[in-house]
Amino acid sequence: MNVPKPLIPKEHGSWSVLFVPLLAGAGIAGKFDLKIIFLLLSVFFLYLGYYSCLSYFRWRNLSAEKLGDYLFWSFIYSAFAFLFSLYLLIQYQLGLLVPFGFFSILFLCLQIIQALHKKERTISGEFSGVLALTFSAPLSYYVSTGIFNQANLSLWFLNFLFFGRSIFYVKMKVKANSVKESLDSLNKKFYSGKEVLLYLLLMFSGVFFLTFLRLAPTFSMLAFVPATFYTLGGILRLGRKIKMKNLGFMEMANSLAFALILILTFSKK
């Protein structure tokens, strides 16, 4: 029997949205042990299983052999995800992994449904994707501490707010790269970036709301500052041609800076 070539997503941004929140949650909990390694593997294979399943439904016009490959790897990856999760559940008695698992699968199924209706690249589709992927933050905090409280939800909300910015920023850059009109004035540049600017306002309002209610550290807002300056600089640089690969690397750097500062602010809480 010939084993089909493994399916690995090439969307680097999705990997950042999945794993940076997970590492942030573990860092804030102050523990990076074997439990987190098993969780990381479980989340890794769950995402690969989701991607394979999504490919099966998205490309139904391909050959039966190719669709069979997608289905094969969907089952294999999902089996590995289940085994690593089962180990965490039994070995460390993390009972909430059961409802968390159902919750994660539900979100991923909704993403598949949106993809079937060609809506996964819409604003609402991408936001639901970010909501699903950033769930790894409260999940890793729970696995590290065995506790589920408002801190888990605050972590989820903070990560969701941060990675939501990338949706508008990347769309802005891609659109500016494709237009023939010259963006040679500040008015044109800020008009092109109006959605991003509005989101930044909403993002900081959300963080302020959390800190006002004392659901997040007062200085957690600092974690959003590097990406904000990068975003404003990106608006001022509109009109220059960019390489999408470089854009991906910069988004990754911003994500890591966010996670590091967020860990430091929570440690001072």
HELIX and SHEET records of a PDB file:
HELIX    1   1 HIS A   12  ALA A   29  1                                  18    
HELIX    2   2 LEU A   34  ARG A   58  1                                  25    
HELIX    3   3 ALA A   64  TYR A   92  1                                  29    
HELIX    4   4 LEU A   97  LEU A  116  1                                  20    
HELIX    5   5 ILE A  123  LEU A  133  1                                  11    
HELIX    6   6 SER A  136  THR A  145  1                                  10    
HELIX    7   7 GLN A  150  SER A  178  1                                  29    
HELIX    8   8 LEU A  186  SER A  192  1                                   7    
HELIX    9   9 LYS A  194  PHE A  212  1                                  19    
HELIX   10  10 THR A  218  PHE A  224  5                                   7    
HELIX   11  11 VAL A  225  LEU A  236  1                                  12    
HELIX   12  12 MET A  244  SER A  267  1                                  24    
END                                                                             
